[in-house]
Amino acid sequence: MMGGIFSAPKVPAPPPLPAPTPPPPQASNKDIRASRDNERKRRLAAAGRKSTILTSGQGVLEDTQSKKTTLLGS
């Protein structure tokens, strides 16, 4: 019998479970409302000038639609 030469591998014990995390602090409605208002104001301020810029950082990429002026009556 060949099974008698080798023994079964030993399984290590599993690591202990981590301690449970404490519950997160509860925010009051006033804190939540203030945070939401601050976030809304920040987003409005960030998008304020964005809507007025009509070109990219590279400038206008299209050909211009300019006409050559002519003298009247010629």
N, C-alpha and C positions, 0 to 999 in steps of 0.2 A: 504494500500500500504506500502510495506516495503522499497521501494526505497527512500523514503523521509527521512529516518533516517540517512543514510550514504551519504556523498558527494564524488564526484569523486576525486581520488588522484591528487595532484598538481605535474606537471612535472617541475623539476628544469631547469633553463636556461642552455644551453650548455656552456662549458668553452670557453673563447676567443681563437681564433687561434693564434699559436705562430708566432712571427715575422719571415719573410722570411730570410733564411740564406744568407750571402753574397756569391758571386761566388768565387770558389777557385782561388788562384793565378795561373796565366799562367806561365808554365815553358818554357824556351827557348829551342831550339833544341840542343844547346851546353850542357845545363844542363841535358837534357834527354839522350843524347849520353854518357856523362860522367857517369851518374848513371848506365846506361846499361853496360858500360865497367867495372865499379867497381863491379857490381853484377857478371858479367861473370868471372872476375879475382878471386873473392871470392869463387865462386863455383869450379873453377879449382883448387885452392889452397886446398880447403877442400877435394876434391876427389883425390888429387895427390898421397897420400900414400895408399889410400883405395884400389886401384887396385893392389897393390903389396902384400897385406896381404891375404894369402890363407887359413888361419884357423880362427876359431871363437875365442872368448875370452876364451873358455873352452879348446882350443887346438884341436889336431887331434882326431876325434871321431871314426875313422875307425881302424880296426886291421891293424897291420903292415904287409908288404909283405916280411919279411926278411927270408933268407934261412940260414940253419946251414952250416957253411963252413966245407968242408972235406979236408983231406990231399990228395994230388995228389998221385996216385999209390996205394992207400990202398983200 
